[in-house]
Amino acid sequence: MRRVVITGMGAITPVGLSVEEFWNSVKEGKTNFAEVTRFDSTNYRAHMAAEINNFNPKDYMDFKSAKRMELFSQYAVAAAKEAIEQSGLDMTKEDPFRVGCSVGSGIGSMQVVEKSCEILNTKGPGRLNPLMIPLLISNMASGNVSIQFGLRGKNINVVTACATGTHSIGEAYRTIQCSDADVMVAGGTEAAITPTGFGGFAALTALTSSTDPERCSIPFDKERSGFVMGEGAGVVVLEELEHAKARGAKILGEVVGYGATGDAYHITSPAEDGSGAAKAMEWAVKEAGISTDDVWYVNAHGTSTHHNDLFETIAIKKTFGEHAKEMKINSTKSITGHLLGAAGAVEVITCVKELQEGLIHQTVGYKVPDEQCDLDYVGNGNVKMDIKYALTNSLGFGGHNASLLIKKYED
């Protein structure tokens, strides 16, 4: 199998519109949780969100292109632009059919669905936007990234709910490993803070009931009551090692393991014994050819829901045994909220930055230990720690589990 490295990263998040802004916020424990502003949430079961309020698509693309994209696609293109620019990839010097795209969205455009239903009910089908379908379908994030940057290789859209970003990067990694491409632009994107999207998650009782910005997204805390819905995109440039070295690219990290499983258990709850998530972690570590004792850090899915945090803790202990008690476990969602299909991709970026700087970020807001969640969740500030590997998990409705093992790059 060919080695696969990361040569570029891009992020659009509620706490920063670039990797640098995002990472600085992570290190500072800076959040952006507030009452949703996109609509009146008075009659909803939940009220807090992690919105992006200062994004201007014209900063990343021309007006005509932006007009033909919904917000989730705009986020993806913006993040991809940063990632490709950082990678130094020059498409005029590449075989475009060897450069592919794997950018997923768990939902697509709820905005178009809502607008179109209103038009259909009030004005009839003859007044629907001719571009309704290509605007709303989730594969258009990958499609638009491909079009904007001339990527003519494999172009796929993984949809696995909240595991989308991690699966998208994992499948891109596999694509390069088996020589179907030399470069893949990969990640996830989401923009579903709409009345229907927000209301649907609230009806599931998945969203937090807290209105305290400091206590609303508190993964693994005993007082957690659900997640805070966020939005954004994370994109990385994955590249075959020799291809990257031949063009003098700066290598940021290496993907060395990928595990993907299904719980076959429940449409929203992870398996109670943690077996599915545990097997995904086990396979990711095994592929790297190392022992579970060599891994000292997990960037957890950590949504701040009761079931996820409990069953993910069980899964980590099932995978790592007694070593789990020595490890550092944190959740980036304590800072960003839950970015749904974009979450896993942004968390891969977090892992790369942590490996580069030897810093494991705090799980912000964590205060009250839960007897059932009894690992070290990095609740007392950032930890300086020189780590060689970072394992990141994502779990999605439908029983989708994905784990990626990222390694500090060594020639």
Secondary structure, 3 states (H helix, E strand, C coil): CCCEEEEEEEEEECCECCHHHHHHHHHHCCCCCEECCCCCCCCCCCCEEECCCCCCHHHCCCHHHHHCCCHHHHHHHHHHHHHHHHHCCCHHHCCHHHEEEEEECCCCCHHHHHHHHHHHHHHCHHHCCCCHHHHHCCCHHHHHHHHHHCCCCCEECCCCHHHHHHHHHHHHHHHHHCCCCCEEEEEEEECCCCHHHHHHHHHCCCECCCCCCCCCCCCCECCCCCECEECEEEEEEEEEHHHHHHCCCCCCEEEEEEEEEECCCCCCCCCCCCHHHHHHHHHHHHHCCCCHHHCCEEECCCCCCHHHHHHHHHHHHHHHHHHHHHCEEECCHHHHCECHHHHHHHHHHHHHHHHHHCEECCCCCCCCEECCECCECCCCCCEECCCCEEEEEEEECCCEEEEEEEECCCC
